[in-house]
Every structure is written in structure tokens, then in C-alpha cells.
Amino acid sequence: MIYGYARVSTVDQTMDLQIDALNNYGVQKIFQEKASGAKDNREQLQIVLDILCVGDMLVVYKLDRLARSTIKLIQVLDDIQGKGAHLVSVNDNIDTTTAAGKALFGMLAVFAEFERNIIIERTQAGLKAARARGRVGGRPLSDQNKVANALKLYDAETHTAKEIEELTGVKRATLYRAINKRKEVVEG
């Protein structure tokens, strides 16, 4: 089966160019979506990725219709190939059923790893520089009085975690961390 995926970022954009290109390629079923490429949870993309089977093909007008970052694109391509399916990008002249398409995919994977490593290096350098200036990263610490009140409400077993969050302003994750920390002290 040959599936197509078309996406635009905003409601006022049109998919006509993409749809025409997919139809000209011979796509049998097109999934359309109006959502930002930066969003990871695009419903129509997930549906088409879920139904791909061995020998199927997913056709897009351009690779940036699938993902905005190289890393995310590689993840999508890995998902497609993991199912034994193939990807074609009409405008980018990429077809993973060919040796050249597979080679280009391999090069994209190398660049994705490079991009990821550069991001890690920059983040680490930024954190090191901030620490050298006396800045400590991370979330601000919770008000311990609020956490203590939240723990009392939790211990009373009269409120749900959601209600405790609403009453005290202490996030559920913070409450659960405090509960676990208390358990570690008791067990340790």
C-alpha cells in the first residue's frame, strides 16, 4: 500500500501543492494534518505510522512535513524502516527503496547524532559557565512549610493528590517525591 502524509502548520495554509504531488506519485490513501511540525503528538502522522506494514510506502512532499529536527526525522525514519516499510520524499528525491536513498538516510543519521552531540556540549558548557558565576540551575525549591502541610493532608487520607495540589499549591510530583524521600529515611 502507498500512503501519503501532508501537513501544514496553520489553518490558513493550503495543502493543495502537497496533495497534487502525492496524487501524481500514485498514493492510494492520504493522511492530512494541520499542526506544527514541532509537535511530537500529531494524530494523523501517528495513525499512518501505526498502520504501516512490510512493503508499504509512506510518501511525503518534503521531509520537513514529517519533522522539523533532524533527530526527530531519524526517529520517524527508523520507525518506518523498523516495520519493513519505505519512505519517499517527492521534492527531496529521497527513496529508501534505492541504494542512494538508503545512503542519504545514513548520512542524515550521522548528522542527527552530530546535532545531538553539539546540543549536549553547548548545554554542558552553559551550565559550567553559569556555575562559575555562582548560578545554580534546576527548579526553585518548594516552600517546605507548604510541603509539610501537603504531607499532613496526604497522611490524613481525606484528600486526593489533586485536591492537595489545589489546596496547598504543591505539585503532585513534589508531593510524591516528599513521600518517597520520607519512605527512604524510614527504610534506610
TORDO-891478 format. One line per 10 residues: number of its first residue (from 1); their letters; for each residue x, y, z of C-alpha. Coordinates in steps of 0.02 Angstrom, whole numbers, always signed. Layout:
# residues N
NUM	A	X Y Z  ...
# end
This chain:
# residues 188
1	MIYGYARVST	+0 +0 +0  +61 +176 -38  +12 +302 +95  +37 +488 +91  +56 +615 +228  +27 +802 +205  +44 +934 +339  +31 +1122 +354  +68 +1222 +511  -77 +1343 +513
11	VDQTMDLQID	-261 +1340 +472  -245 +1471 +334  -112 +1372 +237  -164 +1255 +98  -106 +1078 +62  -151 +1083 -122  +30 +1075 -185  +69 +928 -71  -92 +835 -114  -63 +858 -301
21	ALNNYGVQKI	+116 +791 -286  +59 +642 -183  -81 +601 -305  +39 +615 -453  +155 +491 -365  +12 +365 -354  -29 +374 -169  -181 +269 -126  -229 +350 +41  -177 +521 +105
31	FQEKASGAKD	-173 +573 +288  -188 +761 +311  -147 +867 +462  -146 +1049 +514  -18 +1053 +654  +153 +1122 +692  +298 +1011 +641  +373 +1044 +812  +230 +949 +895  +276 +769 +934
41	NREQLQIVLD	+98 +707 +954  +24 +731 +781  -126 +616 +771  -133 +584 +583  +54 +551 +571  +42 +427 +715  -105 +339 +632  -12 +314 +468  +147 +258 +558  +45 +133 +659
51	ILCVGDMLVV	-35 +52 +506  +123 +34 +401  +167 -146 +360  +309 -235 +271  +320 -174 +92  +212 -19 +120  +273 +152 +69  +247 +321 +152  +261 +467 +31  +282 +648 +84
61	YKLDRLARST	+306 +805 -19  +459 +859 +83  +549 +785 +233  +506 +937 +339  +324 +883 +330  +373 +736 +442  +483 +827 +568  +570 +992 +600  +727 +924 +682  +847 +800 +607
71	IKLIQVLDDI	+841 +695 +764  +651 +680 +758  +660 +642 +571  +782 +500 +603  +664 +431 +737  +519 +432 +614  +626 +352 +477  +685 +218 +599  +503 +183 +644  +456 +166 +460
81	QGKGAHLVSV	+603 +53 +419  +576 -48 +578  +408 -100 +507  +487 -152 +343  +410 -3 +253  +494 +129 +146  +494 +319 +137  +487 +429 -16  +507 +617 -13  +450 +681 -182
91	NDNIDTTTAA	+529 +854 -178  +692 +797 -93  +716 +650 -214  +737 +526 -71  +677 +348 -93  +734 +223 +38  +699 +78 -80  +856 +130 -178  +1039 +117 -130  +1059 +307 -147
101	GKALFGMLAV	+906 +337 -37  +974 +220 +97  +1144 +307 +89  +1062 +477 +109  +965 +409 +257  +1129 +350 +334  +1206 +523 +310  +1054 +602 +393  +1079 +486 +541  +1260 +542 +558
111	FAEFERNIII	+1209 +725 +554  +1071 +693 +680  +1195 +617 +801  +1315 +762 +771  +1175 +888 +804  +1128 +798 +964  +1310 +797 +1025  +1330 +983 +987  +1172 +1021 +1088  +1240 +919 +1235
121	ERTQAGLKAA	+1409 +1007 +1226  +1329 +1179 +1222  +1215 +1137 +1367  +1359 +1071 +1473  +1467 +1223 +1432  +1324 +1340 +1477  +1293 +1252 +1643  +1479 +1256 +1684  +1489 +1443 +1645  +1334 +1478 +1749
131	RARGRVGGRP	+1404 +1380 +1897  +1568 +1476 +1884  +1466 +1637 +1905  +1380 +1563 +2059  +1216 +1518 +1974  +1139 +1354 +2025  +1023 +1276 +1898  +866 +1174 +1921  +693 +1213 +1982  +670 +1329 +2129
141	LSDQNKVANA	+650 +1231 +2290  +473 +1210 +2355  +417 +1302 +2511  +450 +1169 +2644  +304 +1231 +2750  +186 +1201 +2605  +261 +1028 +2575  +241 +986 +2761  +57 +1039 +2753  +32 +936 +2595
151	LKLYDAETHT	+108 +785 +2682  -10 +809 +2831  -160 +811 +2713  -93 +657 +2625  -69 +566 +2790  -246 +610 +2844  -310 +516 +2689  -453 +640 +2671  -399 +717 +2505  -338 +656 +2337
161	AKEIEELTGV	-167 +711 +2273  -254 +826 +2151  -354 +908 +2290  -197 +926 +2396  -112 +1012 +2249  -259 +1132 +2231  -266 +1169 +2418  -80 +1192 +2452  -5 +1239 +2284  +118 +1094 +2300
171	KRATLYRAIN	+130 +1000 +2135  +88 +815 +2140  +263 +768 +2082  +336 +866 +2227  +217 +783 +2348  +262 +609 +2284  +448 +649 +2295  +425 +703 +2476  +328 +544 +2514  +464 +436 +2434
181	KRKEVVEG	+602 +533 +2522  +513 +504 +2688  +500 +317 +2650  +686 +309 +2610  +727 +389 +2777  +615 +266 +2870  +679 +113 +2774  +861 +170 +2770
# end
